[in-house]
Amino acid sequence: MADVAYGPARKSSAALLPKDVVDNLPTSHFDKGVKVNSEFWADYGEALGEKFSEWQLK
């Protein structure tokens, strides 16, 4: 699973992985969370949603 960018199923498993791998997993950022730029989504959300829908229909 080294090529898959998912975190381990158990938090305790992270100790078994190399530090450079753990640092790049999504689960290593739980303490910071994901910051959402509300202005960006207010300005571009509708247009991006339409483009995404068009892509899904292809």
C-alpha positions as CSV (number, residue, x, y, z in Angstrom):
1,M,0.0,0.0,0.0
2,A,3.0,2.3,-0.2
3,D,1.7,3.9,-3.4
4,V,-1.8,4.7,-2.0
5,A,-2.2,8.0,-0.3
6,Y,-4.5,6.9,2.4
7,G,-3.7,6.9,6.1
8,P,-3.5,3.6,8.0
9,A,-6.7,2.1,9.3
10,R,-5.5,2.4,12.9
11,K,-3.7,5.4,14.3
12,S,-1.3,3.1,16.1
13,S,-0.2,1.7,12.8
14,A,1.4,5.1,11.9
15,A,4.3,4.3,14.2
16,L,5.2,1.4,11.9
17,L,5.6,3.6,8.8
18,P,8.7,5.6,7.8
19,K,8.4,9.2,8.9
20,D,8.6,10.6,5.4
21,V,5.6,8.5,4.5
22,V,3.6,9.5,7.6
23,D,4.3,13.2,7.0
24,N,2.7,13.0,3.5
25,L,-0.5,11.1,4.4
26,P,-3.8,13.0,4.8
27,T,-4.1,11.6,8.3
28,S,-1.0,13.5,9.5
29,H,-2.9,16.8,9.3
30,F,-5.8,16.1,11.6
31,D,-4.6,18.6,14.1
32,K,-4.7,21.4,11.5
33,G,-7.7,20.4,9.5
34,V,-8.5,21.7,6.0
35,K,-8.9,25.4,5.5
36,V,-11.7,26.4,3.2
37,N,-11.4,29.7,1.3
38,S,-15.0,31.0,1.3
39,E,-14.3,33.9,-1.0
40,F,-12.9,31.5,-3.7
41,W,-15.9,29.2,-3.5
42,A,-18.3,32.2,-3.5
43,D,-16.6,33.5,-6.7
44,Y,-16.0,30.2,-8.5
45,G,-18.1,27.5,-6.9
46,E,-21.0,27.5,-9.3
47,A,-18.8,27.6,-12.4
48,L,-16.6,24.8,-11.1
49,G,-19.7,22.8,-10.1
50,E,-21.0,23.0,-13.6
51,K,-17.6,22.0,-15.2
52,F,-17.4,19.1,-12.8
53,S,-20.9,17.9,-13.8
54,E,-20.0,18.2,-17.5
55,W,-16.9,16.1,-16.8
56,Q,-18.9,13.5,-15.0
57,L,-21.3,13.1,-17.9
58,K,-18.5,12.3,-20.4
